[in-house]
Amino acid sequence: MAVYILSSDASTIDFGHTSLLARVEVYLGPPVHLYRPLTFVEHSGFSETVREEIQLVLANQPVEEPPQRAFDDFVEAWNLRAHLDYRVLDLSGGWRKFLGLALFMNRSLPARLLLDTTSHLSDARMETLLDRAADGGDAVFCEYDSLLLRRLRPSLPVLNDDGTTVSEADDS
Amino acid sequence: MSVLRLDEVDYYYRPDTPVLTAVSLEMPPGQSALVLGDNGSGKSTLGRLIGGLIRPSSGTITVDGTVLSKTPSRARAGKAIYVSQISYLQFFRATLSEEIALAVAQSGQESPTDGSLEPFSLPSLDTNPRDLTYPEMWRFQLLLLGSIFRPSVLYIDEVVAPGASAQQMALRQVLRQRRHEGRVTLLAYQRFLDVGFDRVFTVARGAVSEAGTPSG
Protein backbone atom coordinates (compact mmCIF):
# COMPACT_ATOMS: atom_id res chain seq x y z
CA MET A 1 0.00 0.00 0.00
CA ALA A 2 1.31 3.41 -0.93
CA VAL A 3 2.07 6.37 1.29
CA TYR A 4 2.45 9.82 -0.25
CA ILE A 5 3.21 13.36 0.80
CA LEU A 6 1.01 15.97 -0.79
CA SER A 7 2.62 19.36 -1.22
CA SER A 8 0.09 22.10 -0.59
CA ASP A 9 -0.18 25.44 1.12
CA ALA A 10 -1.46 26.00 4.63
CA SER A 11 -4.67 27.69 3.55
CA THR A 12 -5.62 24.57 1.61
CA ILE A 13 -5.29 22.48 4.75
CA ASP A 14 -7.35 24.93 6.78
CA PHE A 15 -10.03 26.03 4.35
CA GLY A 16 -9.83 23.94 1.20
CA HIS A 17 -9.94 20.40 2.51
CA THR A 18 -13.14 19.54 0.65
CA SER A 19 -11.64 20.43 -2.71
CA LEU A 20 -8.35 18.90 -1.63
CA LEU A 21 -10.16 15.65 -0.89
CA ALA A 22 -11.84 15.76 -4.29
CA ARG A 23 -8.50 16.31 -5.98
CA VAL A 24 -6.90 13.39 -4.16
CA GLU A 25 -9.85 11.22 -5.18
CA VAL A 26 -9.05 12.09 -8.80
CA TYR A 27 -5.66 10.54 -8.27
CA LEU A 28 -6.40 7.59 -5.98
CA GLY A 29 -10.01 6.97 -6.91
CA PRO A 30 -12.94 7.41 -4.52
CA PRO A 31 -13.64 7.07 -1.71
CA VAL A 32 -10.82 8.78 0.17
CA HIS A 33 -11.52 9.25 3.89
CA LEU A 34 -10.43 12.45 5.59
CA TYR A 35 -8.61 12.77 8.91
CA ARG A 36 -8.74 16.28 10.27
CA PRO A 37 -7.54 17.17 13.78
CA LEU A 38 -10.28 18.37 16.08
CA THR A 39 -8.48 20.42 18.73
CA PHE A 40 -7.61 17.52 21.00
CA VAL A 41 -11.19 16.52 21.79
CA GLU A 42 -10.62 13.39 19.80
CA HIS A 43 -12.45 10.76 21.74
CA SER A 44 -16.00 9.55 22.04
CA GLY A 45 -16.74 11.08 25.43
CA PHE A 46 -18.49 7.81 26.36
CA SER A 47 -15.47 6.18 27.98
CA GLU A 48 -13.25 6.90 30.95
CA THR A 49 -9.93 5.20 30.19
CA VAL A 50 -7.88 4.61 27.07
CA ARG A 51 -8.66 0.88 27.37
CA GLU A 52 -12.41 1.56 27.42
CA GLU A 53 -12.14 4.01 24.53
CA ILE A 54 -10.33 1.50 22.33
CA GLN A 55 -12.77 -1.30 23.24
CA LEU A 56 -15.73 0.98 22.55
CA VAL A 57 -14.47 2.12 19.14
CA LEU A 58 -13.38 -1.34 17.99
CA ALA A 59 -16.74 -2.81 18.98
CA ASN A 60 -18.73 -0.17 17.11
CA GLN A 61 -17.03 0.34 13.78
CA PRO A 62 -19.15 0.18 10.65
CA VAL A 63 -19.53 -3.32 9.22
CA GLU A 64 -18.01 -2.17 5.93
CA GLU A 65 -14.97 -0.76 7.75
CA PRO A 66 -13.98 -3.52 10.19
CA PRO A 67 -10.98 -3.01 12.47
CA GLN A 68 -7.70 -4.01 10.87
CA ARG A 69 -6.42 -5.19 14.25
CA ALA A 70 -8.21 -6.58 17.29
CA PHE A 71 -7.60 -5.08 20.73
CA ASP A 72 -4.28 -6.67 21.77
CA ASP A 73 -2.77 -6.48 18.31
CA PHE A 74 -3.88 -2.85 18.00
CA VAL A 75 -2.40 -1.88 21.37
CA GLU A 76 0.95 -3.46 20.50
CA ALA A 77 1.08 -2.04 16.97
CA TRP A 78 0.48 1.49 18.24
CA ASN A 79 2.60 1.23 21.42
CA LEU A 80 -0.35 2.11 23.65
CA ARG A 81 0.15 -0.56 26.35
CA ALA A 82 1.62 1.86 28.92
CA HIS A 83 -1.33 4.24 28.54
CA LEU A 84 -4.26 1.80 28.76
CA ASP A 85 -5.27 2.76 32.29
CA TYR A 86 -4.91 6.52 31.81
CA ARG A 87 -8.08 8.57 31.80
CA VAL A 88 -8.45 9.87 28.23
CA LEU A 89 -8.81 13.40 29.57
CA ASP A 90 -5.54 13.04 31.51
CA LEU A 91 -3.58 12.28 28.35
CA SER A 92 -1.36 15.02 26.98
CA GLY A 93 -2.59 16.79 23.86
CA GLY A 94 -0.11 14.87 21.70
CA TRP A 95 -1.09 11.46 23.06
CA ARG A 96 -4.81 12.21 22.73
CA LYS A 97 -4.28 13.22 19.13
CA PHE A 98 -2.23 10.07 18.56
CA LEU A 99 -4.97 7.86 20.04
CA GLY A 100 -7.57 9.44 17.76
CA LEU A 101 -5.31 8.98 14.75
CA ALA A 102 -4.60 5.36 15.68
CA LEU A 103 -8.30 4.53 15.92
CA PHE A 104 -8.96 6.24 12.58
CA MET A 105 -6.08 4.41 10.92
CA ASN A 106 -7.32 1.07 12.27
CA ARG A 107 -10.49 1.24 10.19
CA SER A 108 -10.28 -0.81 6.99
CA LEU A 109 -10.39 1.97 4.43
CA PRO A 110 -9.14 1.98 0.84
CA ALA A 111 -7.56 5.44 1.03
CA ARG A 112 -7.00 8.20 3.53
CA LEU A 113 -6.15 11.89 3.35
CA LEU A 114 -4.41 12.92 6.58
CA LEU A 115 -4.22 16.64 7.36
CA ASP A 116 -1.69 18.14 9.78
CA THR A 117 -0.60 14.99 11.57
CA THR A 118 2.87 16.30 12.44
CA SER A 119 1.77 19.14 14.75
CA HIS A 120 2.05 18.03 18.38
CA LEU A 121 3.44 14.56 17.60
CA SER A 122 7.03 13.63 18.40
CA ASP A 123 9.26 11.76 15.95
CA ALA A 124 8.57 8.50 17.83
CA ARG A 125 4.78 8.89 17.34
CA MET A 126 5.30 9.91 13.69
CA GLU A 127 7.47 6.84 13.04
CA THR A 128 4.71 4.60 14.37
CA LEU A 129 2.09 6.43 12.33
CA LEU A 130 4.13 6.15 9.13
CA ASP A 131 4.76 2.44 9.74
CA ARG A 132 1.05 1.79 10.28
CA ALA A 133 0.08 3.97 7.31
CA ALA A 134 1.89 1.51 5.10
CA ASP A 135 -0.12 -1.43 6.52
CA GLY A 136 -3.40 -1.08 4.68
CA GLY A 137 -4.96 1.25 2.15
CA ASP A 138 -3.31 4.26 0.54
CA ALA A 139 -2.42 7.22 2.71
CA VAL A 140 -1.76 10.80 1.63
CA PHE A 141 -0.23 13.17 4.18
CA CYS A 142 -0.77 16.89 3.74
CA GLU A 143 1.22 18.88 6.29
CA TYR A 144 2.15 22.43 7.24
CA ASP A 145 5.65 21.09 7.69
CA SER A 146 6.11 18.49 4.96
CA LEU A 147 9.90 18.78 5.28
CA LEU A 148 9.61 17.15 8.67
CA LEU A 149 7.85 14.16 7.12
CA ARG A 150 10.39 14.01 4.32
CA ARG A 151 13.19 13.98 6.88
CA LEU A 152 11.63 10.91 8.52
CA ARG A 153 10.89 9.16 5.20
CA PRO A 154 13.08 10.63 2.41
CA SER A 155 11.87 8.07 -0.10
CA LEU A 156 8.16 8.90 0.12
CA PRO A 157 6.79 10.09 -3.23
CA VAL A 158 5.42 13.62 -3.38
CA LEU A 159 2.19 14.52 -5.14
CA ASN A 160 1.72 17.90 -6.69
CA ASP A 161 -1.13 19.97 -5.37
CA ASP A 162 -3.46 19.09 -8.24
CA GLY A 163 -3.39 15.48 -7.12
CA THR A 164 -2.45 14.23 -10.56
CA THR A 165 1.33 14.30 -10.78
CA VAL A 166 3.70 12.15 -8.82
CA SER A 167 7.35 12.96 -8.29
CA GLU A 168 9.98 11.31 -6.16
CA ALA A 169 10.86 13.14 -2.95
CA ASP A 170 13.96 15.23 -2.90
CA ASP A 171 15.29 18.14 -0.86
CA SER A 172 14.46 20.87 -3.32
CA MET B 1 18.11 38.60 40.44
CA SER B 2 16.42 35.92 38.35
CA VAL B 3 13.20 36.76 36.52
CA LEU B 4 11.89 33.19 36.78
CA ARG B 5 12.69 30.80 39.60
CA LEU B 6 11.26 27.36 40.36
CA ASP B 7 12.18 25.79 43.72
CA GLU B 8 11.54 22.08 44.22
CA VAL B 9 8.24 22.19 42.34
CA ASP B 10 6.12 19.02 42.34
CA TYR B 11 2.87 18.56 40.50
CA TYR B 12 0.38 15.70 40.81
CA TYR B 13 -2.92 15.36 38.99
CA ARG B 14 -3.69 12.57 41.48
CA PRO B 15 -1.72 11.57 44.60
CA ASP B 16 -0.34 8.39 43.02
CA THR B 17 0.61 9.91 39.66
CA PRO B 18 3.33 12.57 39.79
CA VAL B 19 3.69 14.52 36.56
CA LEU B 20 6.65 16.69 37.59
CA THR B 21 8.89 16.19 40.62
CA ALA B 22 11.47 18.42 42.31
CA VAL B 23 11.77 20.88 39.42
CA SER B 24 14.23 23.68 40.14
CA LEU B 25 15.49 26.20 37.63
CA GLU B 26 16.40 29.85 37.39
CA MET B 27 16.39 32.20 34.42
CA PRO B 28 17.98 35.67 34.55
CA PRO B 29 16.70 38.70 32.60
CA GLY B 30 16.60 38.35 28.83
CA GLN B 31 17.21 34.62 28.69
CA SER B 32 15.37 32.19 26.43
CA ALA B 33 15.12 28.43 26.57
CA LEU B 34 13.86 25.54 24.49
CA VAL B 35 11.99 22.94 26.56
CA LEU B 36 12.42 19.60 24.82
CA GLY B 37 10.33 16.54 25.60
CA ASP B 38 8.38 13.65 24.14
CA ASN B 39 4.57 13.56 24.03
CA GLY B 40 3.23 13.28 27.56
CA SER B 41 6.53 14.19 29.22
CA GLY B 42 5.05 17.14 31.13
CA LYS B 43 5.98 20.10 28.91
CA SER B 44 2.45 21.52 28.90
CA THR B 45 2.05 20.95 32.63
CA LEU B 46 5.30 22.84 33.22
CA GLY B 47 3.96 25.65 31.03
CA ARG B 48 0.65 25.85 32.86
CA LEU B 49 2.53 25.98 36.17
CA ILE B 50 4.86 28.74 34.94
CA GLY B 51 1.88 30.59 33.44
CA GLY B 52 0.08 30.41 36.80
CA LEU B 53 -2.89 28.47 35.41
CA ILE B 54 -2.35 25.65 37.89
CA ARG B 55 -0.60 25.71 41.26
CA PRO B 56 2.29 23.49 42.32
CA SER B 57 1.38 20.57 44.58
CA SER B 58 4.48 21.65 46.53
CA GLY B 59 7.37 24.03 45.97
CA THR B 60 7.25 27.62 44.77
CA ILE B 61 7.41 29.54 41.49
CA THR B 62 8.50 33.17 41.64
CA VAL B 63 8.46 35.74 38.86
CA ASP B 64 10.31 39.01 39.45
CA GLY B 65 10.65 37.95 43.07
CA THR B 66 6.90 37.54 43.63
CA VAL B 67 5.36 34.14 44.38
CA LEU B 68 3.15 33.47 41.37
CA SER B 69 0.39 31.64 43.27
CA LYS B 70 -0.09 34.74 45.45
CA THR B 71 -0.44 37.07 42.44
CA PRO B 72 -4.06 38.07 41.59
CA SER B 73 -5.23 36.86 38.16
CA ARG B 74 -5.41 40.29 36.56
CA ALA B 75 -1.90 41.17 37.67
CA ARG B 76 -0.60 37.76 36.63
CA ALA B 77 -0.80 38.54 32.90
CA GLY B 78 1.96 41.11 33.32
CA LYS B 79 4.09 38.54 35.12
CA ALA B 80 3.63 35.28 33.23
CA ILE B 81 1.62 34.04 30.24
CA TYR B 82 1.17 30.50 28.96
CA VAL B 83 0.53 30.42 25.20
CA SER B 84 -1.85 27.51 24.73
CA GLN B 85 -1.74 24.88 21.98
CA ILE B 86 -5.40 25.63 21.21
CA SER B 87 -4.87 29.08 19.77
CA TYR B 88 -8.36 30.21 18.90
CA LEU B 89 -9.54 29.97 22.52
CA GLN B 90 -7.40 33.02 23.26
CA PHE B 91 -9.05 35.22 20.61
CA PHE B 92 -12.11 37.37 21.40
CA ARG B 93 -12.75 40.00 18.70
CA ALA B 94 -13.88 40.02 15.06
CA THR B 95 -10.76 41.45 13.38
CA LEU B 96 -7.03 41.36 13.90
CA SER B 97 -6.93 45.13 14.44
CA GLU B 98 -9.61 44.93 17.16
CA GLU B 99 -7.73 42.06 18.76
CA ILE B 100 -4.53 44.13 18.76
CA ALA B 101 -6.40 47.10 20.26
CA LEU B 102 -7.79 44.84 22.98
CA ALA B 103 -4.32 43.52 23.79
CA VAL B 104 -2.96 47.07 23.94
CA ALA B 105 -5.80 48.16 26.27
CA GLN B 106 -5.52 45.11 28.51
CA SER B 107 -1.74 45.24 28.78
CA GLY B 108 -1.30 49.00 29.05
CA GLN B 109 1.54 48.71 26.51
CA GLU B 110 2.04 50.82 23.40
CA SER B 111 0.38 50.05 20.07
CA PRO B 112 2.67 48.21 17.69
CA THR B 113 4.00 50.16 14.72
CA ASP B 114 3.49 48.94 11.16
CA GLY B 115 7.17 48.07 11.09
CA SER B 116 6.95 45.95 14.21
CA LEU B 117 4.08 43.95 12.67
CA GLU B 118 6.05 43.04 9.53
CA PRO B 119 8.00 40.08 10.97
CA PHE B 120 4.70 38.37 11.79
CA SER B 121 3.64 38.09 8.10
CA LEU B 122 -0.05 38.58 8.82
CA PRO B 123 -2.85 39.02 6.27
CA SER B 124 -5.05 42.15 6.25
CA LEU B 125 -5.81 43.46 9.74
CA ASP B 126 -9.51 43.33 8.79
CA THR B 127 -9.31 39.53 8.83
CA ASN B 128 -11.26 37.65 11.50
CA PRO B 129 -8.72 35.79 13.69
CA ARG B 130 -10.79 32.63 13.36
CA ASP B 131 -10.26 32.79 9.58
CA LEU B 132 -6.50 32.60 9.93
CA THR B 133 -4.69 29.44 8.99
CA TYR B 134 -3.23 27.52 11.91
CA PRO B 135 0.35 28.79 11.28
CA GLU B 136 -0.94 32.37 10.90
CA MET B 137 -2.91 31.98 14.12
CA TRP B 138 0.27 30.89 15.91
CA ARG B 139 2.16 33.95 14.65
CA PHE B 140 -0.67 36.29 15.61
CA GLN B 141 -0.83 34.82 19.08
CA LEU B 142 2.93 35.30 19.37
CA LEU B 143 2.48 38.97 18.42
CA LEU B 144 -0.32 39.56 20.93
CA LEU B 145 1.06 37.71 23.91
CA GLY B 146 4.80 37.92 23.36
CA SER B 147 5.25 41.27 21.67
CA ILE B 148 2.31 43.41 22.88
CA PHE B 149 1.45 41.99 26.32
CA ARG B 150 5.17 41.55 27.10
CA PRO B 151 4.88 39.54 30.32
CA SER B 152 8.07 39.03 32.31
CA VAL B 153 7.84 35.32 31.48
CA LEU B 154 6.31 33.86 28.32
CA TYR B 155 5.87 30.08 27.92
CA ILE B 156 4.97 29.11 24.35
CA ASP B 157 3.53 25.60 24.16
CA GLU B 158 4.47 24.23 20.74
CA VAL B 159 5.29 25.81 17.43
CA VAL B 160 3.25 25.12 14.31
CA ALA B 161 5.25 24.39 11.14
CA PRO B 162 8.65 25.33 12.62
CA GLY B 163 10.38 24.69 9.30
CA ALA B 164 8.51 27.55 7.63
CA SER B 165 10.49 30.78 7.25
CA ALA B 166 7.52 32.93 8.35
CA GLN B 167 7.30 31.05 11.63
CA GLN B 168 11.02 31.33 12.28
CA MET B 169 11.05 35.04 11.46
CA ALA B 170 8.22 35.73 13.93
CA LEU B 171 9.84 33.65 16.64
CA ARG B 172 13.25 35.27 16.17
CA GLN B 173 11.62 38.71 16.35
CA VAL B 174 9.90 37.90 19.66
CA LEU B 175 13.06 36.38 21.13
CA ARG B 176 15.11 39.39 20.05
CA GLN B 177 12.61 41.92 21.44
CA ARG B 178 12.16 40.09 24.72
CA ARG B 179 15.92 39.58 25.18
CA HIS B 180 16.43 43.31 24.62
CA GLU B 181 13.73 44.13 27.20
CA GLY B 182 15.12 41.68 29.77
CA ARG B 183 12.15 39.31 29.62
CA VAL B 184 12.29 35.52 29.80
CA THR B 185 10.92 33.26 27.06
CA LEU B 186 10.47 29.49 26.99
CA LEU B 187 9.22 27.41 24.09
CA ALA B 188 8.18 23.76 24.47
CA TYR B 189 8.54 21.40 21.54
CA GLN B 190 9.31 17.79 20.71
CA ARG B 191 12.30 18.52 18.49
CA PHE B 192 15.38 20.70 18.55
CA LEU B 193 14.91 24.14 16.98
CA ASP B 194 17.85 26.29 16.00
CA VAL B 195 16.50 29.82 16.37
CA GLY B 196 18.94 31.20 18.92
CA PHE B 197 17.83 29.93 22.32
CA ASP B 198 20.27 30.52 25.18
CA ARG B 199 19.52 27.26 26.95
CA VAL B 200 17.89 23.88 26.42
CA PHE B 201 15.96 21.99 29.09
CA THR B 202 14.74 18.43 28.68
CA VAL B 203 11.63 17.03 30.34
CA ALA B 204 11.57 13.28 30.88
CA ARG B 205 10.08 10.96 33.50
CA GLY B 206 8.86 13.90 35.56
CA ALA B 207 12.25 15.59 35.81
CA VAL B 208 13.49 18.77 34.15
CA SER B 209 17.21 18.92 33.45
CA GLU B 210 19.53 21.20 31.55
CA ALA B 211 20.77 19.71 28.29
CA GLY B 212 23.88 21.85 27.87
CA THR B 213 24.28 24.65 25.40
CA PRO B 214 22.03 24.78 22.33
CA SER B 215 24.74 24.09 19.79
CA GLY B 216 22.37 22.13 17.58
Interface residues (C-beta under 8 A of the other chain):
Chain A: A10 S11 I13 D14 F15 T39 F40 H83 D90 L91 S92 G93 G94 W95 F98 D116 S119 H120 L121 S122 D123 A124 R125 Y144 D145 L147 L148
Chain B: Y13 T17 D38 N39 G40 S41 K43 S44 Q85 I86 D131 T133 Y134 P135 E136 E158 V160 A161 P162 G163 A164 Q190 R191
